[in-house]
Amino acid sequence: IPILLAGLATLGIGIWQLVVESALEEVLSEDYTSGGALFVASGILLIALSIIGVIGAFFKWRPVLLLYLAVVFLVIALEIASIAYVFAKADDIDEDQIEQDLIRALRRYYPSNNTAYDERLNNAVDFIQGGVGCCGITNYTDWANYSPYTMELGWLPASCCRRGEPAACPVNEASDDGCREAVTEYVQDNLIIGGIIAIIFAVFEFSLLVMSFVLFMAINNALVLTSA
C-alpha cells in the first residue's frame, strides 16, 4: 500500500509538472520538460512495483521479490537523475533568453500581416500571465509595442487582469508585475519544489528498499529451514 500511494502521488506530480511545462514549452526555447517525464516514469514504475511486491510477498516467490528489489532500486536511480536534472536546471536559468522568448511570443499574440493566429501560443501566453500573475515583459506597458491599438483603447489581454479573466482587461486592472522576473522565479521555484519532492520520495523509497530486503531475507531463511 505505501508503494502504491507513493506511485500515485509521484504520477500525479509528474502529470501536473507536464501540464505546466507544456505551456512553458510553447513560449520558452529552453527545455524544462524532462523533469515531469521522469516523475511520470517513476510513478508508473512504483505502481507496477506495488503489484509485484504484493504477489511476491503473498506467494513467497523469491524471484518475484528479487525483481521487486531491483525495480525499487531502478526507481530510486530515476529519481536521483530527476533530482540532479532539476537542481542543475534551476541553477542555470537564462533570464535574458526568457525575455527574448517572451518578446517573440508577445509579437505573435495578435495576428498581423506577418503572423497568423496561433491558438496554442496564445493559450500558453494567457496561461503564463494568468497563472504567474504578470503582464508584459517588465510591466503591462510593453503591450504598447506589440498591440498599440489595444493600449489606445485602454484594454489588454484578459490574462493580464489581477481580478481574474474577463473578456478583456482594463489597463487600470492589469498586474503591475512584468513576466520576465515572474516567469524566471516561477520556473526556478517549480524546479526546486520538484527536486525537494523527489528527495523526499527517494528517502522514503530507500527505507522501503531496506525493509523489503529484510523481508526477502526472512522469507528466504524460512524457505531454507522448511526445505532442510
C-alpha positions as CSV (number, residue, x, y, z in Angstrom):
1,I,0.0,0.0,0.0
2,P,2.7,2.6,0.8
3,I,4.4,1.9,-2.5
4,L,1.1,2.2,-4.4
5,L,0.3,5.6,-2.7
6,A,3.8,6.8,-3.4
7,G,3.4,5.8,-7.0
8,L,0.1,7.5,-7.4
9,A,1.5,10.7,-5.7
10,T,4.6,10.7,-7.9
11,L,2.5,10.1,-11.1
12,G,0.2,13.0,-10.1
13,I,3.1,15.3,-9.5
14,G,4.6,14.3,-12.9
15,I,1.4,15.0,-14.7
16,W,1.0,18.3,-13.0
17,Q,4.5,19.3,-14.0
18,L,3.9,18.2,-17.6
19,V,0.8,20.4,-17.8
20,V,2.8,23.4,-16.6
21,E,5.8,22.6,-18.7
22,S,3.8,22.2,-21.9
23,A,2.7,25.8,-21.6
24,L,6.2,27.0,-20.9
25,E,7.5,24.9,-23.8
26,E,5.3,26.8,-26.3
27,V,6.9,30.1,-25.2
28,L,10.4,29.3,-23.9
29,S,13.1,28.0,-26.1
30,E,14.9,26.2,-23.2
31,D,13.9,22.7,-22.4
32,Y,12.2,22.5,-19.0
33,T,10.1,19.4,-19.7
34,S,12.2,16.3,-18.8
35,G,11.6,16.6,-15.0
36,G,7.9,15.9,-15.3
37,A,8.5,13.0,-17.7
38,L,10.9,11.4,-15.2
39,F,8.3,11.8,-12.4
40,V,5.7,10.1,-14.6
41,A,8.0,7.2,-15.4
42,S,8.9,6.8,-11.7
43,G,5.2,6.9,-10.7
44,I,4.3,4.2,-13.3
45,L,7.2,2.0,-12.1
46,L,6.1,2.4,-8.4
47,I,2.5,1.4,-9.2
48,A,3.8,-1.7,-11.1
49,L,6.1,-2.3,-8.2
50,S,3.4,-2.4,-5.6
51,I,1.6,-5.1,-7.6
52,I,4.8,-7.1,-7.9
53,G,5.5,-6.7,-4.2
54,V,2.1,-7.9,-3.1
55,I,2.3,-11.0,-5.4
56,G,5.8,-11.9,-4.3
57,A,5.1,-11.5,-0.5
58,F,1.8,-13.4,-0.7
59,F,3.2,-16.4,-2.6
60,K,6.7,-16.0,-1.1
61,W,8.3,-16.2,-4.5
62,R,11.9,-15.3,-4.2
63,P,12.4,-14.4,-7.9
64,V,9.5,-12.0,-7.8
65,L,10.8,-10.5,-4.6
66,L,14.2,-10.1,-6.2
67,L,12.5,-8.4,-9.1
68,Y,10.7,-6.1,-6.7
69,L,14.0,-5.1,-5.1
70,A,15.6,-4.5,-8.5
71,V,12.7,-2.2,-9.6
72,V,12.8,-0.2,-6.3
73,F,16.5,0.3,-7.0
74,L,15.7,1.4,-10.6
75,V,13.0,3.9,-9.4
76,I,15.5,5.4,-6.8
77,A,18.1,5.8,-9.6
78,L,15.5,7.5,-11.8
79,E,14.6,9.9,-9.0
80,I,18.2,10.7,-8.3
81,A,18.5,11.5,-12.0
82,S,15.4,13.7,-11.7
83,I,16.9,15.5,-8.7
84,A,20.2,16.1,-10.4
85,Y,18.4,17.4,-13.5
86,V,16.0,19.8,-11.8
87,F,18.6,21.4,-9.5
88,A,21.1,21.8,-12.4
89,K,18.4,23.5,-14.4
90,A,17.3,25.7,-11.5
91,D,20.8,26.9,-11.2
92,D,21.2,27.6,-14.9
93,I,18.2,29.7,-16.0
94,D,19.0,32.3,-18.5
95,E,16.8,35.3,-17.7
96,D,17.9,37.2,-20.8
97,Q,16.8,34.3,-23.0
98,I,13.4,34.2,-21.2
99,E,13.0,37.9,-22.0
100,Q,13.7,37.3,-25.7
101,D,11.3,34.3,-25.8
102,L,8.6,36.4,-24.2
103,I,9.1,39.3,-26.7
104,R,8.8,36.8,-29.5
105,A,5.6,35.4,-28.0
106,L,4.0,38.8,-27.5
107,R,4.8,39.8,-31.1
108,R,2.9,36.8,-32.3
109,Y,0.0,37.1,-29.9
110,Y,-2.1,39.3,-32.1
111,P,-2.4,38.4,-35.8
112,S,-0.9,40.8,-38.3
113,N,0.2,40.8,-41.9
114,N,3.3,38.9,-40.9
115,T,1.9,36.5,-38.4
116,A,-1.1,34.2,-38.3
117,Y,-3.2,33.4,-35.3
118,D,-1.6,30.7,-33.2
119,E,-4.1,29.3,-30.7
120,R,-1.6,27.2,-28.8
121,L,0.9,30.0,-28.4
122,N,-1.9,32.4,-27.3
123,N,-3.2,29.9,-24.8
124,A,0.3,29.5,-23.4
125,V,0.8,33.2,-23.0
126,D,-2.5,33.5,-21.3
127,F,-1.7,30.5,-19.0
128,I,1.6,32.1,-18.0
129,Q,0.3,35.6,-17.5
130,G,-2.8,34.4,-15.6
131,G,-1.1,31.6,-13.7
132,V,2.1,33.5,-12.7
133,G,0.2,36.8,-12.2
134,C,2.2,39.0,-14.6
135,C,1.7,41.2,-17.7
136,G,4.0,42.1,-20.4
137,I,7.8,41.9,-20.2
138,T,8.8,44.4,-17.5
139,N,5.2,45.6,-17.0
140,Y,1.9,46.0,-18.9
141,T,3.1,48.9,-20.9
142,D,5.2,46.5,-23.1
143,W,2.0,45.6,-24.8
144,A,2.0,49.0,-26.4
145,N,4.9,47.8,-28.6
146,Y,3.1,44.8,-29.9
147,S,-0.5,45.9,-30.0
148,P,-0.8,49.7,-30.0
149,Y,-4.5,49.7,-30.7
150,T,-5.3,47.8,-27.6
151,M,-3.4,50.3,-25.4
152,E,-5.1,53.2,-27.2
153,L,-8.5,51.8,-26.3
154,G,-7.3,51.1,-22.8
155,W,-7.6,47.3,-23.0
156,L,-5.1,44.5,-22.6
157,P,-5.3,40.7,-22.9
158,A,-7.7,39.2,-20.4
159,S,-4.9,37.2,-18.7
160,C,-3.3,40.5,-17.6
161,C,-6.0,41.2,-15.1
162,R,-5.4,40.8,-11.3
163,R,-9.1,40.0,-10.6
164,G,-9.5,37.1,-13.0
165,E,-10.1,36.8,-16.7
166,P,-12.9,39.0,-18.1
167,A,-13.4,39.3,-21.8
168,A,-10.6,41.9,-21.9
169,C,-8.5,43.6,-19.2
170,P,-8.8,47.4,-18.5
171,V,-5.3,48.9,-18.1
172,N,-6.1,50.0,-14.5
173,E,-6.8,46.4,-13.6
174,A,-3.6,44.9,-15.0
175,S,-1.0,43.3,-12.9
176,D,1.9,45.5,-12.1
177,D,4.5,42.7,-12.3
178,G,6.3,42.0,-15.6
179,C,6.7,38.4,-16.8
180,R,10.5,38.4,-17.2
181,E,11.3,38.1,-13.5
182,A,8.0,36.4,-12.6
183,V,8.5,33.6,-15.1
184,T,12.1,33.2,-14.1
185,E,11.2,32.8,-10.5
186,Y,8.2,30.6,-11.4
187,V,10.4,28.2,-13.4
188,Q,13.1,28.1,-10.7
189,D,10.6,27.6,-7.9
190,N,8.8,24.8,-9.9
191,L,12.1,23.0,-10.5
192,I,13.3,23.4,-6.9
193,I,9.9,22.2,-5.5
194,G,10.1,19.2,-7.8
195,G,13.6,18.4,-6.7
196,I,12.6,18.6,-3.0
197,I,9.6,16.3,-3.5
198,A,11.9,13.9,-5.4
199,I,14.4,13.9,-2.5
200,I,11.5,13.1,0.0
201,F,10.3,10.2,-2.2
202,A,13.8,8.9,-2.7
203,V,14.4,8.7,1.0
204,F,11.1,7.1,1.6
205,E,11.7,4.5,-1.2
206,F,15.2,3.8,0.1
207,S,13.7,2.9,3.5
208,L,11.2,0.7,1.7
209,L,14.1,-0.9,-0.1
210,V,15.8,-1.7,3.2
211,M,12.6,-3.1,4.7
212,S,11.9,-5.2,1.6
213,F,15.4,-6.6,1.6
214,V,15.0,-7.6,5.3
215,L,11.6,-9.2,4.4
216,F,13.3,-11.1,1.5
217,M,16.0,-12.4,3.7
218,A,13.4,-13.5,6.3
219,I,11.3,-15.4,3.7
220,N,14.5,-16.8,2.1
221,N,15.7,-18.1,5.5
222,A,12.2,-19.6,6.3
223,L,12.1,-21.4,3.0
224,V,15.6,-22.8,3.5
225,L,14.7,-24.1,7.0
226,T,11.5,-25.6,5.6
227,S,13.3,-27.4,2.8
228,A,16.0,-28.7,5.2
